[in-house]
Amino acid sequence: MSGQEHIAVLSREVCENLIGTGCKVFVDATIGGAGHSIGLLERYRQLHIIGIDRDKEALDRAEGTLKGYSDRVTLLRGNFRDLKQILGGIGVTSIDGILFDLGISSYQLAAGRGFSFNDDEELDMRMDARDVLTAYEIVNSFRQDEIARILYEYGEEWQSRRIAKAIFDRRKKDRIRTARELAGIVASVKRKTGKIHPATKTFQALRIAVNDELGSLSDGMDAAVDLLARGGRIGIITFHSLEDRMVKQRFRGDAALTVLTRKAIRPGIDETRNNPRSRSAKLRVAEKN
Ligand SMILES: C[S@@+](CC[C@H](N)C(=O)[O-])C[C@H]1O[C@@H](n2cnc3c(N)ncnc32)[C@H](O)[C@@H]1O
């Protein structure tokens, strides 16, 4: 696996906006490479962080990174949509803060699981290897109209039908095995606009479908708001409009929350220059009443 480092997005802004008065028990629901958690542990000496990830490799890496803080960190594997059960398993029924930094990490992008256009490994895209559905299965066995719907709904890909047809035509001849093959099929029917790869939306859509990312987010937000103590804060970093819309509406429509970010917090020029992945990031924060 390539050793591309994951740089935590909006790290300073997370530290400055997520820790309310008296915050002690904080959940990092997407611990990944532990970049945000390290920053929080260094700055707030009273914090105990419960770090969650559905990816075992991420948790193993986080454990190494957080070795110096092991007395203030608890790491648990699971999907944050099951937050109540995960925390209930260690007797935690109330929390003072929670962060969701959505999507995948640079480590996962480089892990040869088919997340990247250049991957010659089999199309997989599972964050949790215990899950059953893979991108390979969607692309090679779902109906053409189902594939088009996934690309349209989860990728906001307006050329969804044309791409689904190209996928369908190809698989009549041979199975589509790798991410590189799939990216090539999309590029053969969709022109490149600017610097963005033509398969970007297709890959986003498949990843969301494979990992049920929107369903997990919806359940995760519900559980988090229930678990938050009064004055506790929830922060969510999103990377595309589907997620951001869900978060914005959920925060605004919940009488139990006060929205602290009237507009989403975006990275500054320096951050986007150092970390191009941060370009589309938006952080929204709310406090439990
Ligand atoms: C963008 S990375 C987080 C990076 C982390 N904040 C850091 O600073 O290194 C997102 C992580 O969340 C995990 N993840 C995504 N969806 C999840 C879910 N529903 N439940 C648990 N973990 C999830 C991914 O496996 C990935 O490791």
The ligand as a Gaussian input file, in Angstrom:
#p B3LYP/6-31G(d) Opt

LIG

0 1
 C      -12.078000      11.366000       6.080000
 S      -11.623000       9.992000       7.004000
 C      -11.377000      10.638000       8.618000
 C      -10.021000      11.227000       8.842000
 C       -9.741000      11.654000      10.259000
 N      -10.641000      12.673000      10.715000
 C       -8.313000      12.130000      10.392000
 O       -8.101000      13.273000      10.779000
 O       -7.402000      11.364000      10.104000
 C      -13.122000       9.157000       7.247000
 C      -13.014000       7.874000       8.050000
 O      -14.327000       7.552000       8.500000
 C      -14.570000       6.202000       8.324000
 N      -16.011000       6.080000       8.127000
 C      -16.737000       6.518000       7.091000
 N      -18.032000       6.229000       7.272000
 C      -18.128000       5.606000       8.470000
 C      -19.210000       5.067000       9.217000
 N      -20.460000       5.099000       8.763000
 N      -18.947000       4.536000      10.421000
 C      -17.681000       4.492000      10.906000
 N      -16.610000       4.968000      10.226000
 C      -16.837000       5.513000       9.027000
 C      -13.745000       5.796000       7.134000
 O      -13.445000       4.421000       7.197000
 C      -12.513000       6.698000       7.263000
 O      -11.483000       6.051000       7.965000

